[in-house]
Amino acid sequence: MKKIALFASGNGSNVQRIATFFKTNPDVEIPLVLTNNPGAGVLQRAKNLGLNTLVFSKDDFYHSQKIIDILNREGIDLVVLAGFLWLIPATMIAAFPNKIINIHPALLPKYGGKGMYGHHVHEAVIANKEKKSGITIHYVNEKYDDGQIIFQSSFDLAAEETPQSLAEKIHLQEYEHFPKVIEKLLKN
Ligand code: GAR
């Protein structure tokens, strides 16, 4: 049995997709969905899916061992950041070496770093008249969007692309690839 913990800060559609993907897989369990945001849509989605949730504070995350202890107690094999916006503290990276992955809605190393999330990324991609965008799944290190790249997929932007239409295309790519990449990592 492999166990994954899902971290999200907002809507949580990737969390829903991942949970649905693994629902029929007896070898993968999701003991916990964690969020820093008590108003995040992910909480309702997780509830609808019957998943346990935990809301944590800045103090819990940056000035205590609480989250690390919980992940250890649950026997988590892989930590998955699915739309999670806080920087991961060095203590947590040291506790889970090469076991924390993130999804980013652009082709890193471009359009990453602090403040580059969600619509900010798509607006910048369009403003710069990029011909392509896509998704990146990568290991997490102490910097935003900087760890070793595991997977990328890309597509051509349409002439009339808007941040909204781009976000939709990115989400479809995320839904298709993220669960499969997680599944593959869990088999290694
Ligand atoms: C996703 O597109 C994800 O790639 C992005 O936030 C969105 C969350 O959507 N993550 C980042 O921008 C991280 N820098 P969701 O809440 O519907 O899954």
Boltz pocket constraint, residues with backbone or C-beta under 6 A from the ligand:
constraints:
  - pocket:
      binder: B
      contacts: [[A, 8], [A, 10], [A, 11], [A, 12], [A, 13], [A, 14], [A, 15], [A, 82], [A, 83], [A, 84], [A, 85], [A, 103], [A, 104], [A, 105], [A, 116], [A, 117], [A, 118], [A, 121], [A, 167], [A, 170], [A, 171], [A, 174]]
      max_distance: 6.0
